[in-house]
Amino acid sequence: MVKRFIKSRETFLICAIILLITIISLRFPGFIRPQNLANVFNDTSPLILLAIGQMIVILTKCIDLSVAANLALTGMVVAMVNVAAPELPIVFTLMMAVSLGALLGMFNGILVWKLAIPSIVVTLGTMTIFRGTIFVISDGKWVNSHEMSSAFKAFPRMEILGLPVLGWIAIITVMVFTLVMSRTTLGRAFYAAGGNPHAATYAGINVGKTQFWAFTISGALAGLSGYLWVSRFAVSYVDIAGGFELDVVAACVIGGVSIMGGIGTVIGALLGALFLGIIKNALPVIDISPFWQMAISGCAIIIAVALNAQANRKKGRIILKRAELKT
């Protein structure tokens, strides 16, 4: 039943995305040009990366509201390091971004695991801590394009087969985590920890430790996104990606990831991110203010949660009816 529901949600999203693109193309035919669609996917790539990490956290009955602040802090650190040492190779910069993001995620995970503090409280606190740290280390100043090295800015823009590296990183991440979630013990542990924590414990799964690794992965992807975001837009400042955590949660929920944990797929998170990405890119085209995006994201979260709750309620009724028939 769960697999059928997830599959139907993904099919529905694919149809919704096709319908959305069709409607937009009637107003602006150039929107469906292959190069423009590639640009839309490229613009959505940071959201895809963060949505995959958030999906894993939500699977374990937690939530990470600090991902955008993690992105901003990591982006500021790598930008400042680049200004101080522009000759450092990009591989080192990537490793530094992923490692720092993972450490920030581990900090969240430790607090949730060892101190049993609700994840929403932990990540609300660390979100503020991370933003404050950016201000302290940068003294409130921006790192601008002319201060960054050419190699630092060029990496995410390099094109391979017509698609920038940023887009390819998103594709590779989707492929890797699809395999991790479906073929590895850790992936199955994420589902078990959120689907039925008590049964998972009896099966020998350390739920707290599993949540710790979920936050670590989410942090690592946020750190990677931090470098890619800063280098692509060639600027770093305190409020970068402000409010982006709402889009990340919206992408997951729209993609069929249950806030109650245990239900969700990487492909669902990808489709949810693409749905929001298309809306964001289409708003200026159809003369609607981009400020409506936040309202649209909020409405999408409420509708998606309502649909998930309705599906679970129906499932519960079916179970009760079967029990009544047996008695």
C-alpha positions in Angstrom: 0.0 0.0 0.0 2.8 2.4 0.9 4.7 1.7 -2.2 1.6 2.1 -4.3 0.9 5.5 -2.7 4.5 6.8 -3.2 4.4 5.6 -6.8 1.1 7.3 -7.5 2.4 10.6 -5.9 5.4 10.5 -8.2 3.3 9.8 -11.2 1.0 12.6 -10.2 3.9 15.0 -9.8 5.4 14.1 -13.2 2.0 14.8 -14.8 1.7 18.1 -12.8 5.1 19.2 -14.0 4.3 18.4 -17.6 1.0 20.3 -17.3 2.7 23.2 -15.7 5.4 23.5 -18.4 2.7 23.2 -21.1 0.6 26.0 -19.6 3.7 28.2 -19.3 4.8 27.5 -22.8 1.4 28.7 -24.1 2.2 32.1 -22.6 5.9 32.0 -23.4 6.9 29.4 -26.0 10.6 30.0 -25.4 10.3 28.4 -22.0 10.3 24.9 -23.4 13.5 25.3 -25.4 16.0 22.6 -24.3 18.6 25.2 -23.3 16.1 27.1 -21.1 14.9 23.8 -19.5 18.5 23.0 -18.8 18.9 26.4 -17.1 15.8 25.8 -15.0 17.3 22.5 -13.8 20.6 24.1 -13.1 18.9 26.9 -11.1 17.0 24.2 -9.1 20.1 22.0 -8.4 20.9 23.5 -5.0 17.3 22.9 -3.9 17.6 19.3 -5.1 20.7 18.7 -3.1 19.2 20.2 0.1 15.9 18.4 -0.5 17.6 15.0 -0.6 19.4 15.7 2.7 16.2 17.0 4.3 14.3 13.9 3.0 16.7 11.6 4.8 16.3 13.6 8.1 12.5 13.7 7.8 12.4 9.9 7.2 13.8 9.5 10.7 11.0 11.6 12.3 13.2 14.7 12.5 13.5 18.0 10.6 16.5 20.2 9.9 15.7 23.9 9.7 19.3 24.9 9.7 20.2 23.8 6.2 20.1 27.2 4.6 22.1 28.7 7.5 24.6 25.8 7.1 24.8 26.6 3.4 25.4 30.3 4.2 28.1 29.7 6.8 30.0 27.1 4.7 29.8 29.4 1.7 31.2 32.3 3.7 34.1 30.2 5.1 35.1 28.8 1.7 34.8 32.3 0.1 37.0 33.9 2.8 39.6 31.0 2.5 39.6 31.6 -1.3 40.3 35.3 -0.8 43.1 34.5 1.6 44.6 31.7 -0.5 43.3 31.9 -4.1 45.8 29.3 -5.3 44.2 26.4 -3.4 42.8 23.7 -5.8 39.1 23.4 -6.3 39.2 19.8 -5.0 40.4 21.1 -1.6 37.7 23.7 -1.6 35.0 21.0 -2.3 36.4 18.8 0.4 36.5 21.7 2.9 32.9 22.6 2.1 31.5 19.1 2.5 33.6 18.5 5.7 32.5 21.7 7.3 28.9 21.2 6.4 29.1 17.6 7.8 30.5 18.9 11.0 27.7 21.4 11.4 25.2 18.6 10.7 27.0 16.4 13.3 26.5 19.1 15.9 22.8 19.0 15.2 22.8 15.2 15.3 24.7 15.0 18.6 22.2 17.3 20.3 19.3 15.2 19.0 20.9 11.9 19.7 22.7 12.3 23.1 20.5 15.0 24.7 17.2 13.9 23.2 16.2 17.5 22.4 13.5 17.7 19.7 15.1 18.3 16.3 12.9 21.4 15.6 14.2 23.1 18.7 17.8 22.1 18.0 17.8 23.3 14.4 16.0 26.5 15.2 18.8 27.3 17.7 21.6 26.2 15.4 20.1 28.2 12.5 20.5 31.3 14.6 24.0 30.3 15.8 25.2 29.7 12.2 23.9 33.0 11.0 25.4 34.8 13.9 28.8 33.1 13.3 28.8 34.4 9.7 28.4 37.9 11.0 31.2 37.4 13.6 33.8 35.9 11.2 33.0 38.4 8.3 32.3 41.4 10.5 29.1 41.9 8.5 31.0 42.4 5.3 30.3 40.9 1.9 32.8 38.8 -0.2 32.3 40.0 -3.7 33.1 38.7 -7.2 36.2 40.7 -7.7 37.7 39.2 -4.6 37.2 35.6 -5.6 39.6 33.7 -7.9 38.6 32.8 -11.5 38.8 29.1 -10.8 36.7 29.4 -7.7 33.9 31.0 -9.7 34.3 29.0 -12.9 33.9 25.4 -11.5 30.0 25.2 -11.2 29.6 27.0 -14.6 31.8 24.6 -16.6 29.6 22.8 -19.1 29.7 19.1 -19.9 27.4 18.0 -22.7 25.5 21.3 -22.6 24.8 21.2 -18.8 26.8 23.0 -16.2 28.7 21.1 -13.6 26.3 22.3 -10.9 23.5 20.4 -12.7 25.7 17.2 -13.1 26.4 17.2 -9.4 22.7 17.2 -8.7 22.2 14.3 -11.1 25.0 12.3 -9.6 23.8 13.0 -6.1 20.3 11.7 -7.0 21.8 8.5 -8.5 24.0 7.9 -5.5 21.4 8.4 -2.9 18.8 6.4 -4.8 21.2 3.5 -4.5 22.0 4.3 -0.9 18.4 4.4 0.2 17.3 1.3 -1.7 20.4 -1.0 -1.6 22.2 -0.3 1.7 21.7 -1.2 5.4 22.0 2.4 6.3 19.3 3.4 3.8 16.9 0.8 5.2 17.7 1.9 8.8 16.6 5.5 7.9 13.2 4.1 6.9 12.9 1.8 9.9 13.9 4.5 12.4 11.1 6.7 11.3 8.5 4.2 10.3 8.5 2.3 13.6 11.2 3.4 16.1 10.2 0.7 18.6 10.4 -2.1 16.1 13.6 -0.7 14.8 15.1 -0.8 18.3 14.0 -4.4 18.8 15.7 -5.2 15.4 19.0 -3.9 16.7 18.9 -0.4 15.0 20.2 2.4 17.1 17.5 5.1 16.3 19.4 8.0 17.8 22.6 7.1 16.0 20.7 6.7 12.7 19.3 10.2 13.2 22.8 11.4 13.8 23.9 10.1 10.5 20.9 11.6 8.8 21.8 15.0 10.1 25.4 14.5 9.1 24.4 13.7 5.5 22.1 16.6 5.4 24.9 18.9 6.6 27.4 17.6 4.1 25.0 18.3 1.2 24.3 21.7 2.7 28.0 22.4 2.8 28.5 21.3 -0.8 25.6 23.5 -1.8 27.2 26.4 0.1 30.3 26.4 -2.1 28.3 25.9 -5.3 25.8 28.7 -4.4 28.5 31.2 -3.5 30.8 30.4 -6.5 27.9 30.4 -8.9 26.5 33.8 -7.8 30.0 35.1 -7.0 28.9 36.7 -3.7 28.7 35.8 0.0 27.0 37.6 2.8 25.2 37.0 6.1 21.6 36.6 4.8 22.4 34.5 1.7 19.7 31.8 1.1 17.5 33.5 3.8 14.2 31.6 4.1 15.4 28.9 1.7 14.7 26.2 4.4 11.0 26.6 3.7 11.5 25.7 0.0 13.5 22.7 1.0 10.8 21.4 3.4 8.1 22.2 0.7 10.0 20.2 -1.9 10.2 17.2 0.3 6.5 17.3 1.4 5.3 18.0 -2.2 7.4 15.0 -3.3 5.5 12.7 -0.9 7.9 12.6 2.0 5.7 12.1 5.2 6.4 14.5 8.0 5.5 11.6 10.3 8.6 9.8 9.0 9.3 6.5 7.3 7.8 7.4 3.9 9.6 9.1 1.0 11.9 8.6 -1.9 14.8 10.4 -3.5 12.9 10.7 -6.8 10.0 12.2 -4.9 12.2 14.8 -3.4 13.7 15.5 -6.8 10.3 16.0 -8.4 9.1 18.2 -5.6 12.2 20.4 -6.0 11.7 20.6 -9.8 8.0 21.5 -9.3 9.0 24.5 -7.1 11.9 25.3 -9.4 9.7 25.6 -12.4 7.2 27.8 -10.5 10.1 30.1 -9.4 11.4 30.5 -12.9 8.0 30.8 -14.5 6.7 33.6 -12.2 8.6 36.5 -13.8 7.7 35.1 -17.3 3.9 35.3 -16.6 4.2 38.7 -14.8 3.7 37.4 -11.2 5.8 38.9 -8.5 8.5 36.4 -7.2 7.5 37.4 -3.7 4.5 35.1 -4.2 6.9 32.2 -4.2 6.9 32.0 -0.4 3.1 32.0 -0.3 2.9 29.3 -3.0 5.5 27.2 -1.1 3.5 27.5 2.2 0.2 26.6 0.5 1.9 23.6 -1.2 3.2 22.4 2.2 -0.3 22.6 3.7 -2.0 20.9 0.7 0.6 18.1 0.6 0.5 17.4 4.3 -3.3 17.3 4.1 -3.1 14.8 1.3 -0.6 12.6 3.3 -2.8 12.8 6.4 -5.9 11.8 4.3 -4.1 8.8 2.8 -2.9 7.6 6.2 -6.5 8.1 7.6 -7.9 5.9 4.8 -5.3 3.3 5.4 -6.2 3.2 9.1 -9.9 2.8 8.3 -9.1 -0.1 6.0 -7.1 -1.8 8.8 -10.0 -1.3 11.3 -12.6 -2.7 8.9 -10.5 -5.8 8.3 -10.2 -6.2 12.0 -13.9 -5.9 12.5 -14.6 -8.5 9.8 -12.2 -11.0 11.5 -14.1 -10.6 14.8 
